């Protein structure tokens, strides 16, 4: 149950960050949701850590995207 709350927090945080930077918040929130679910399936033995790592990975993806596009 706590994992779902962490997932929702990561999705909402990424939506707000993307929206504040002028990007599509829905796109980045959806990407975060997919990444978090993928991490949950790839690391099933770590209940909350897997989703939290998914949130961190999505933030890193956005960071790398901003560096590559010089935005």
MMTF fields as JSON, N, C-alpha, C and O atoms, coordinates in Angstrom:
{
  "mmtfVersion": "1.0.0",
  "mmtfProducer": "UNKNOWN",
  "numBonds": 283,
  "numAtoms": 284,
  "numGroups": 71,
  "numChains": 1,
  "numModels": 1,
  "chainsPerModel": [1],
  "groupsPerChain": [71],
  "chainIdList": ["A"],
  "bondAtomList": [4, 2, 8, 6, 12, 10, 16, 14, 20, 18, 24, 22, 28, 26, 32, 30, 36, 34, 40, 38, 44, 42, 48, 46, 52, 50, 56, 54, 60, 58, 64, 62, 68, 66, 72, 70, 76, 74, 80, 78, 84, 82, 88, 86, 92, 90, 96, 94, 100, 98, 104, 102, 108, 106, 112, 110, 116, 114, 120, 118, 124, 122, 128, 126, 132, 130, 136, 134, 140, 138, 144, 142, 148, 146, 152, 150, 156, 154, 160, 158, 164, 162, 168, 166, 172, 170, 176, 174, 180, 178, 184, 182, 188, 186, 192, 190, 196, 194, 200, 198, 204, 202, 208, 206, 212, 210, 216, 214, 220, 218, 224, 222, 228, 226, 232, 230, 236, 234, 240, 238, 244, 242, 248, 246, 252, 250, 256, 254, 260, 258, 264, 262, 268, 266, 272, 270, 276, 274, 280, 278],
  "bondOrderList": [1, 1, 1, 1, 1, 1, 1, 1, 1, 1, 1, 1, 1, 1, 1, 1, 1, 1, 1, 1, 1, 1, 1, 1, 1, 1, 1, 1, 1, 1, 1, 1, 1, 1, 1, 1, 1, 1, 1, 1, 1, 1, 1, 1, 1, 1, 1, 1, 1, 1, 1, 1, 1, 1, 1, 1, 1, 1, 1, 1, 1, 1, 1, 1, 1, 1, 1, 1, 1, 1],
  "groupList": [{"groupName": "UNK", "atomNameList": ["N", "CA", "C", "O"], "elementList": ["N", "C", "C", "O"], "formalChargeList": [0, 0, 0, 0], "bondAtomList": [1, 0, 2, 1, 3, 2], "bondOrderList": [1, 1, 2], "singleLetterCode": "X", "chemCompType": "L-PEPTIDE LINKING"}],
  "groupTypeList": [0, 0, 0, 0, 0, 0, 0, 0, 0, 0, 0, 0, 0, 0, 0, 0, 0, 0, 0, 0, 0, 0, 0, 0, 0, 0, 0, 0, 0, 0, 0, 0, 0, 0, 0, 0, 0, 0, 0, 0, 0, 0, 0, 0, 0, 0, 0, 0, 0, 0, 0, 0, 0, 0, 0, 0, 0, 0, 0, 0, 0, 0, 0, 0, 0, 0, 0, 0, 0, 0, 0],
  "groupIdList": [1, 2, 3, 4, 5, 6, 7, 8, 9, 10, 11, 12, 13, 14, 15, 16, 17, 18, 19, 20, 21, 22, 23, 24, 25, 26, 27, 28, 29, 30, 31, 32, 33, 34, 35, 36, 37, 38, 39, 40, 41, 42, 43, 44, 45, 46, 47, 48, 49, 50, 51, 52, 53, 54, 55, 56, 57, 58, 59, 60, 61, 62, 63, 64, 65, 66, 67, 68, 69, 70, 71],
  "secStructList": [7, 2, 2, 2, 2, 2, 2, 2, 2, 2, 2, 2, 2, 2, 2, 2, 2, 2, 2, 2, 6, 6, 1, 7, 2, 2, 2, 2, 2, 2, 2, 2, 2, 2, 2, 2, 2, 2, 2, 2, 2, 2, 7, 6, 6, 1, 6, 6, 2, 2, 2, 2, 2, 2, 2, 2, 2, 2, 2, 2, 2, 2, 2, 2, 2, 2, 2, 2, 2, 6, 7],
  "xCoordList": [0.815, 0.0, 0.857, 0.551, 1.92, 2.786, 3.489, 3.764, 3.775, 4.392, 3.533, 4.059, 2.211, 1.311, 1.326, 1.223, 1.455, 1.542, 2.844, 2.855, 3.933, 5.219, 5.129, 5.64, 4.491, 4.312, 3.501, 3.868, 2.41, 1.578, 2.351, 2.224, 3.145, 3.946, 4.971, 5.192, 5.594, 6.579, 5.913, 6.461, 4.745, 4.028, 3.592, 3.755, 3.044, 2.598, 3.786, 3.71, 4.882, 6.073, 6.619, 6.982, 6.684, 7.201, 6.259, 6.718, 4.96, 3.999, 4.224, 4.259, 4.375, 4.557, 5.886, 5.953, 6.938, 8.249, 8.209, 8.687, 7.652, 7.578, 6.701, 7.029, 5.599, 4.7, 5.38, 5.196, 6.154, 6.854, 7.949, 8.284, 8.499, 9.556, 9.025, 9.807, 7.72, 7.135, 7.034, 6.784, 7.221, 7.109, 5.7, 4.913, 5.399, 4.108, 4.102, 4.775, 3.34, 3.273, 2.658, 3.089, 1.646, 0.968, 1.915, 1.929, 2.705, 3.659, 4.692, 4.96, 5.273, 6.3, 5.708, 6.371, 4.476, 3.826, 3.546, 3.741, 3.09, 2.859, 4.146, 4.179, 5.209, 6.512, 6.999, 7.546, 6.797, 7.18, 6.387, 6.941, 5.095, 4.253, 4.74, 4.825, 5.059, 5.533, 6.88, 7.097, 7.787, 9.1, 8.959, 9.622, 8.105, 7.916, 7.312, 7.72, 6.351, 5.773, 6.794, 6.837, 7.617, 8.656, 9.641, 10.05, 10.023, 10.938, 10.279, 10.95, 8.974, 8.269, 8.267, 8.361, 8.161, 8.179, 9.598, 9.798, 10.567, 11.948, 12.58, 13.464, 12.136, 12.694, 11.558, 11.256, 10.931, 9.743, 10.039, 9.12, 11.283, 11.587, 11.828, 11.95, 11.898, 12.117, 10.874, 10.76, 9.945, 8.61, 8.548, 7.882, 9.198, 9.081, 10.279, 10.158, 11.413, 12.636, 12.509, 13.017, 11.842, 11.732, 10.977, 11.384, 9.895, 9.117, 9.862, 9.836, 10.518, 11.302, 12.439, 12.72, 13.095, 14.133, 13.556, 14.214, 12.349, 11.681, 11.479, 11.654, 11.113, 10.983, 12.304, 12.372, 13.361, 14.696, 15.138, 15.705, 14.886, 15.263, 14.517, 15.1, 13.253, 12.509, 13.041, 13.085, 13.446, 14.055, 15.377, 15.69, 16.154, 17.411, 17.169, 17.928, 16.116, 15.783, 15.447, 15.868, 14.695, 14.366, 15.62, 15.771, 16.503, 17.746, 18.601, 19.118, 18.75, 19.533, 18.858, 19.54, 17.553, 16.823, 17.077, 17.276, 17.07, 17.307, 18.744, 18.976, 19.697, 21.079, 21.247, 21.909, 20.657, 20.819, 20.156, 20.702, 18.983, 18.261, 18.654, 18.15, 19.531, 19.935, 18.748, 18.694, 17.809, 16.583, 16.612, 15.663],
  "yCoordList": [-1.198, 0.0, 1.26, 2.228, 1.243, 2.412, 2.613, 3.745, 1.525, 1.622, 2.398, 3.158, 2.221, 2.968, 4.449, 5.294, 4.766, 6.176, 6.804, 7.954, 6.049, 6.537, 6.725, 7.712, 5.799, 5.912, 7.152, 7.9, 7.376, 8.558, 9.845, 10.82, 9.851, 11.033, 11.316, 12.472, 10.275, 10.453, 10.977, 11.846, 10.455, 10.887, 12.35, 13.133, 12.709, 14.092, 15.049, 16.138, 14.646, 15.503, 15.711, 16.832, 14.657, 14.799, 15.638, 16.412, 15.502, 16.333, 17.806, 18.639, 18.122, 19.524, 20.085, 21.238, 19.289, 19.75, 19.989, 21.019, 19.06, 19.211, 20.401, 21.148, 20.579, 21.695, 23.033, 24.003, 23.09, 24.318, 24.668, 25.841, 23.667, 23.904, 24.043, 24.111, 24.083, 24.285, 23.033, 23.124, 21.875, 20.6, 20.039, 20.579, 18.966, 18.301, 17.509, 16.485, 17.997, 17.329, 15.948, 15.026, 15.807, 14.512, 13.476, 12.32, 13.893, 12.971, 12.494, 11.296, 13.416, 13.038, 12.27, 11.396, 12.583, 11.815, 10.389, 9.44, 10.234, 8.896, 8.104, 6.911, 8.771, 8.111, 7.67, 6.578, 8.517, 8.166, 6.967, 6.076, 6.944, 5.82, 4.517, 3.496, 4.554, 3.346, 2.9, 1.709, 3.851, 3.5, 2.902, 1.914, 3.487, 2.965, 1.564, 0.702, 1.335, -0.01, -1.016, -2.154, -0.601, -1.491, -1.846, -3.001, -0.876, -1.149, -2.072, -2.915, -1.916, -2.779, -4.232, -5.155, -4.431, -5.79, -6.357, -7.565, -5.49, -5.965, -6.277, -7.129, -5.6, -5.805, -6.091, -5.249, -7.254, -7.506, -7.731, -7.668, -7.989, -8.305, -7.063, -7.175, -5.897, -4.653, -3.793, -3.03, -3.891, -3.32, -1.806, -1.394, -0.986, 0.456, 0.997, 1.98, 0.365, 0.832, 0.791, 1.68, -0.223, -0.347, 0.827, 1.343, 1.249, 2.361, 3.679, 4.554, 3.819, 5.025, 5.142, 6.234, 4.019, 4.038, 4.385, 5.041, 3.95, 4.33, 5.828, 6.415, 6.454, 7.908, 8.601, 9.587, 8.092, 8.664, 8.501, 9.426, 7.339, 7.103, 8.058, 8.558, 8.316, 9.235, 10.659, 11.384, 11.073, 12.391, 12.453, 13.472, 11.37, 11.327, 11.372, 12.007, 10.701, 10.736, 12.16, 12.604, 12.873, 14.256, 15.134, 16.012, 14.907, 15.662, 15.446, 16.403, 14.198, 13.882, 14.465, 14.966, 14.406, 14.98, 16.48, 17.002, 17.164, 18.601, 18.925, 19.935, 18.098, 18.324, 18.087, 18.87, 17.015, 16.662, 17.697, 18.042, 18.191, 19.137, 20.586, 21.479, 20.85, 22.213, 23.104, 24.254, 22.571, 23.325, 23.879, 24.541],
  "zCoordList": [0.0, 0.0, 0.0, -0.697, 0.776, 0.839, -0.503, -0.901, -1.188, -2.51, -3.489, -4.303, -3.426, -4.303, -3.963, -4.852, -2.673, -2.27, -2.768, -3.209, -2.695, -3.21, -4.724, -5.252, -5.421, -6.862, -7.21, -8.117, -6.5, -6.754, -6.473, -7.214, -5.415, -5.097, -6.19, -6.549, -6.718, -7.787, -9.06, -9.739, -9.377, -10.582, -10.453, -11.388, -9.304, -9.098, -9.096, -9.665, -8.459, -8.43, -9.834, -10.191, -10.634, -11.992, -12.843, -13.684, -12.643, -13.372, -13.066, -13.972, -11.796, -11.407, -11.886, -12.31, -11.825, -12.295, -13.804, -14.279, -14.548, -16.003, -16.378, -17.3, -15.674, -15.957, -15.652, -16.387, -14.585, -14.22, -15.231, -15.399, -15.897, -16.874, -18.298, -19.247, -18.452, -19.766, -20.613, -21.814, -20.023, -20.745, -20.54, -19.762, -21.239, -21.088, -19.781, -19.655, -18.826, -17.533, -17.614, -16.923, -18.462, -18.596, -19.2, -18.776, -20.189, -20.812, -19.796, -19.703, -19.036, -18.07, -16.889, -16.33, -16.506, -15.436, -15.898, -15.139, -17.136, -17.683, -17.797, -17.495, -18.233, -18.328, -16.947, -16.794, -15.958, -14.585, -14.086, -13.444, -14.379, -13.966, -14.581, -13.899, -15.872, -16.559, -16.003, -15.783, -15.773, -15.227, -13.836, -13.519, -12.999, -11.637, -11.658, -10.88, -12.536, -12.634, -13.153, -12.687, -14.118, -14.622, -13.518, -13.404, -12.711, -11.603, -10.577, -9.982, -10.368, -9.423, -9.904, -9.096, -11.217, -11.745, -11.835, -11.705, -12.056, -12.165, -10.813, -10.723, -9.769, -8.426, -7.439, -6.594, -7.533, -6.704, -5.218, -4.401, -4.852, -3.45, -2.596, -1.376, -3.205, -2.456, -2.588, -3.547, -1.66, -1.838, -2.102, -3.052, -1.321, -1.504, -2.281, -3.012, -2.122, -2.762, -4.28, -4.964, -4.816, -6.271, -6.888, -7.928, -6.266, -6.799, -6.587, -7.452, -5.448, -5.2, -6.214, -6.708, -6.526, -7.558, -8.929, -9.736, -9.184, -10.434, -10.524, -11.592, -9.417, -9.39, -9.627, -10.362, -9.006, -9.2, -10.645, -11.226, -11.23, -12.628, -13.558, -14.52, -13.289, -14.155, -14.034, -15.028, -12.831, -12.684, -13.441, -14.057, -13.401, -14.143, -15.651, -16.384, -16.114, -17.535, -17.961, -19.029, -17.136, -17.479, -17.46, -18.309, -16.516, -16.419, -17.661, -18.235, -18.074, -19.271, -20.511, -21.405, -20.575, -21.708, -21.82, -22.917, -20.685, -20.698, -21.113, -21.777, -20.74, -21.142, -22.633, -23.315, -23.146, -24.551, -25.463, -26.511, -25.065, -25.916, -25.656, -26.338, -24.699, -24.332, -24.039, -24.475, -23.308, -23.01, -21.614, -21.192]
}
